[in-house]
Structures are given as structure tokens and as C-alpha cells.
């Protein structure tokens, strides 16, 4: 039951984009079309899941035994940077069109605060290895859900008459804010009712 609670929490209740406002740069930058949004979402999900596993192992089997917990942020960033390089190479080899569509935002996963955020949250929440992995994947799926919803909305907004002063990024931020309000309807009471 705890794993279902973690999944629901990080997809709906504590969605990194809509409730914690982490990862807004790729959320706005890559959400112009659905294909690149899906690609970015899957890349972030992969990195968040693997980063959760590896950072948990690094923290519990390297930093804690050596009393180097104060290096957690630095070591987590190094792990995330290495994983992003791996993802970038795989996407470049297997899907050059997606690699071109993601452009500069793919290497920026390294500095995506949602990826670092889940690694730090896993430690502060005291999750075990599988709970950390589950939280990482669920956080990535929540990010993917948010970016796909935004890309669909932005594609429709491009076809609508919008005041010149609101075109592009301003209307994206307004739309994102309204979507965040909708996600705030999901709360811990929902989780309590679903899981009993």
C-alpha cells in the first residue's frame, strides 16, 4: 500500500511542476509540441528513477559510513550529470529527430531541480531503496503528465486568437498557473480516502 501512496502522491498531490514548482524551465521550454514534450518527459522519468536508486546507494553506502553527509548535494549532482550524459548519448543514437527537437533542454536535465529535488526528498523522507525508486519514477511520471498536458494546451492556444502581449511564454505561464490550481484539488485527504 505504501508504494501506491507514493505513486499517487508524486503524480497528483506533490507534482513537481504544479505543487512544488520544480522543473519549470523544461516545462515551459519544451512544451511547444507533444512529441518533444513526451520525449523530455520520458528522459526525465528515466533519469529521476535511476538517480533515485544511485543517489540512495551513494548516500547510504558511501557518504553515511564515511561521515560525509555534507557532500550529498555535490555527489547527487555528479550522479545526475553522468546519467544525463548517458541519456543524451542514447537519444542521439536512437532518435536523432527527438535529439534535435529537445535541443539545449536535454543537457539541462542535469540542472533540472526536480531531479535533484527527488534525490534529496528520498533522503529526508527516509525512504528505503525501492521506495526511493518508486518516488523517482512517480515524480518523473508526474512531470511527464504535466508537460504533456501543457503541450496539448499550447498547441490549441497557438490556433486561438490571443492578445499579442500574451502570446507565447506569458500565456503558457498563465495556463500553467491555472493547471496548478486544478492540481491543488488533489490533496492528502484524497490519498486517505483512496487508501483507507
N, C-alpha and C positions, 0 to 999 in steps of 0.2 A: 504494500500500500504506500510506503514512503516514496517509492520510485514514481508512482503515478502522481503523487502530490508534487514532487519535484518537477515533473514534466509540465503539469498544469500551471504550476507557479511561474516557471520561466518562459512559457509560451504566452500566457494570458495575464497573470496577475502582476508579475515583476518583469514584464517585457522590457528588454534593454533599451529599445527605442522609445516606446511610448510612456513608460513609467520612470525609468532611470535616466533617460536622455543620454545614453552612451551610444556611440557609433553613428552620430548624426552626419558626419562628413560623407561616408559612402551612401548613407540613406538618401541624402539629397543629391549627391553627385552621380550615382549610378542608377537612380530610379527613373531615368527618362524613357527607357523601354523595358518591356517584360523579359526579353531574352537575357540582357546583361544583368538585370536585377536577379533573375533566377541563378545565373552563373555566380554572381557575387554572393548570394545567399548560401549556395552550396559550398563555395570556397570558405566562407566564414564559418559555416557549421562544421566543416571538416577540421579547420584549424582550431576552433573552440573545443571540439571533442578531444582531439589529440593533445592540445595544450593543457586541457584539464587533467588528462592522465599523466603526462610527463611532468608538469609542474607539481602535481601531488607527490609523485615519486621523488623528484628532486628535493622538495621541501622535507618530506618525512624520512628519506633515507640518506640525504646528504647534508642539508642545512641544519636540521634539528640535532642529529648526532654530533655535528661539529660545532654546535652553538653559534651558527652563522645565520640565524633567522633574519637578522637585519639586512641581509643581502637578497631577500626574497624578491623584491621588485626588480632588481637588476638581473637576477638569474631568470626570472619569468620572462622578462623582455628578450633576453638572449634565446630562450627556448622558442618563443613566439616568432622571432625573426628567422630562425632556422626553419621552422615549419612553413612559414610563408614562402621562403625561397623554394622549398620542395614543391609546394602547391603551384607556384608560378612556373616552375620548370615542367610540371605535369600538364598544366593547361596549355602552355606554349607548344608543347609537343603534340598533344592530342586534339586541341581545338584552337587553331590559330585565329579564327574569326572571333571567338569569345575572348581570346587574349587581347586582340586589338580593341574589342568593344569595352573591355574593362579598363584598358589603358593604365593610367597612373594610379588608379584606385586599387589595383591588385597589390602592388608593393605597400600601399598604405594600410593594408590589413595589419601590418606589423605595428603600426601606431594606432590601430582601432582600439579605443579604450574599452569597448565591450569585451574584446578577447582578454585583455589584461584584467578587466573587471571580474570576469567569471573565475579566473585563476585565483584572484585574491579573495573573492567571496567563498570559494570552496574551502579555503584555509580558515577564514574567520567563522564560517558556519560549522566547522568541524566535520565535514563530510568525509566518509571513507572513500576508497578508490573508485568503487562502482557508482556511488552517489555523485562523486565529482564528475565522472564521465557522463552520467545521465544529465547532470545540470549543464555541462558543456554542450552536449548535443541539443538539449531542450532550449538553451539560450540561443544557440545557432538557428534552430527551427523558428523560434520567436522572431529573431532578426530577419529570417527569410520571409516569414509571413508578413512582417511589417513592410519590407522593401517591395515585395510583390504587390501588396495592396496599394502602396504608394505609386508604383509604376503603372498599374492599371488606371488609377485615378488621374495621373499626369497625362497618360495617353488620351484619355477622354477630355481632359481640360484643354489639351492642345487643339481640339476640334471645336471648342466653345469660344464664344466672344468674351474675352476677359479684358478689363481695363489695362491699358498699356503699362501703367505703373505697377500692376500686379502680375504681369506676365513673367513666366519663368520661375526663378527661385522664390520670390515673395509669395506667390500663390501656393507653392509647394510647402512653405513653412506654415501658412495659414491652414492648408489641408492637413498637414501633419499634426498640427495642434488640435484640430477637430477630431482627428482619428485618435489622438491620445486621450481626449475627453471620453470618447466611446469606450476605450480600453479601461478607463478608470471605473467603469461599471463592474468589471471583474474585480473582486476583492477576496480577502481571506474568508469572508462569510460564504462565498460561492464554493471555495475549496472545502470548507467544513460541511456544507450541505451535500456536496458530491461524494465525499469520502466517509461521511458519518461521524 
